[in-house]
Amino acid sequence: MDLAERHALTALCAELDELRAECARQPHERQRALARLEAAARARLPILALLAELLGSSLDETVRTLASGLPGAGPGQADEERFCCPDGACDRVSLTAPAGPVPRCTVTGQPMKRR
């Protein structure tokens, strides 16, 4: 997986809940595009072109968008325990409250690994 695809998967995993909420308020075509994107991400297939389609942008614009967050994403939180992608496919790090529940990958549903 090349670096741009890895960054796209990381952003998708980190912000998928917010993106789902945003797409739920959009036309049905947008929701179908998100479903295709999620299926490709679960299968660990390239997703940048699908993400660009969903956002209605070029590949270059999509790569730049990843630096500032996907639509619907807000500020994060800083806590102590760190968890990472269960199969190492992306660079997402989830911060949780100490002794809190183990977060799950929003793409695969698998529990994330403690870092």
C-alpha positions as CSV (number, residue, x, y, z in Angstrom):
1,M,0.0,0.0,0.0
2,D,1.5,3.3,-1.0
3,L,1.8,6.2,1.5
4,A,-1.1,8.3,0.1
5,E,-3.5,5.2,0.3
6,R,-2.2,4.5,3.8
7,H,-3.0,8.2,4.9
8,A,-6.4,7.9,3.3
9,L,-7.2,4.7,5.2
10,T,-5.9,6.3,8.4
11,A,-8.1,9.3,8.0
12,L,-11.1,7.2,7.0
13,C,-10.7,4.9,10.0
14,A,-10.3,7.9,12.4
15,E,-13.2,9.9,11.1
16,L,-15.6,7.3,9.7
17,D,-18.3,7.8,12.3
18,E,-18.4,11.5,11.6
19,L,-18.3,10.9,7.8
20,R,-21.2,8.4,8.2
21,A,-23.2,11.1,10.1
22,E,-22.5,13.7,7.4
23,C,-23.4,11.3,4.6
24,A,-26.6,10.4,6.3
25,R,-27.7,14.0,5.7
26,Q,-26.7,13.9,2.0
27,P,-28.5,12.5,-1.1
28,H,-28.8,8.7,-1.4
29,E,-26.0,8.6,-4.1
30,R,-23.5,9.9,-1.5
31,Q,-24.6,7.2,0.9
32,R,-24.0,4.5,-1.8
33,A,-20.6,6.0,-2.5
34,L,-19.7,5.8,1.2
35,A,-20.9,2.1,1.2
36,R,-18.6,1.4,-1.7
37,L,-15.7,3.2,0.0
38,E,-16.2,1.2,3.2
39,A,-16.4,-2.1,1.4
40,A,-13.1,-1.3,-0.4
41,A,-11.5,-0.3,2.9
42,R,-12.6,-3.5,4.6
43,A,-11.1,-5.5,1.7
44,R,-7.9,-3.4,2.0
45,L,-8.3,-2.3,-1.6
46,P,-7.2,1.2,-2.8
47,I,-9.7,3.8,-1.6
48,L,-8.3,7.2,-2.7
49,A,-10.3,7.3,-6.0
50,L,-13.5,6.3,-4.1
51,L,-12.8,8.9,-1.5
52,A,-12.3,11.6,-4.2
53,E,-15.6,10.5,-5.8
54,L,-17.4,10.8,-2.4
55,L,-15.9,14.2,-1.8
56,G,-16.5,15.4,-5.4
57,S,-12.9,16.4,-5.7
58,S,-9.8,15.5,-7.7
59,L,-7.2,13.0,-6.3
60,D,-4.8,15.9,-5.5
61,E,-7.6,17.9,-3.7
62,T,-8.5,14.7,-1.8
63,V,-4.9,14.2,-0.6
64,R,-4.8,17.8,0.6
65,T,-8.2,17.4,2.3
66,L,-6.8,14.5,4.4
67,A,-4.4,16.9,6.1
68,S,-7.3,18.9,7.5
69,G,-9.8,16.2,8.2
70,L,-12.8,14.7,6.3
71,P,-16.2,16.4,6.2
72,G,-18.0,16.2,9.6
73,A,-14.8,15.6,11.6
74,G,-14.3,17.8,14.6
75,P,-11.6,18.3,17.2
76,G,-10.2,15.2,18.9
77,Q,-9.3,14.5,22.5
78,A,-6.1,13.7,24.3
79,D,-6.0,11.0,26.9
80,E,-3.5,8.4,28.0
81,E,-4.0,4.9,26.5
82,R,-3.1,4.5,22.9
83,F,-4.4,1.9,20.5
84,C,-3.5,1.2,16.8
85,C,-4.9,-0.5,13.7
86,P,-5.6,-4.2,14.4
87,D,-3.9,-5.4,11.3
88,G,-1.4,-2.5,10.8
89,A,-3.1,-1.4,7.5
90,C,-3.3,2.3,8.6
91,D,-1.6,4.6,11.0
92,R,-4.6,5.5,13.1
93,V,-4.0,5.9,16.8
94,S,-7.0,6.0,19.1
95,L,-6.6,7.7,22.5
96,T,-8.9,6.5,25.3
97,A,-9.4,7.0,28.9
98,P,-7.2,4.8,31.1
99,A,-8.8,1.4,31.8
100,G,-11.6,2.4,29.4
101,P,-13.1,0.1,26.7
102,V,-10.8,-1.0,23.9
103,P,-11.7,0.9,20.8
104,R,-12.7,-0.9,17.7
105,C,-11.6,-0.3,14.1
106,T,-14.4,1.6,12.4
107,V,-13.7,0.0,9.1
108,T,-13.4,-3.7,10.1
109,G,-15.0,-3.7,13.5
110,Q,-12.0,-5.5,15.0
111,P,-10.6,-4.5,18.4
112,M,-7.6,-2.2,18.1
113,K,-4.2,-3.2,19.4
114,R,-2.7,-1.5,22.5
115,R,0.4,0.4,21.7
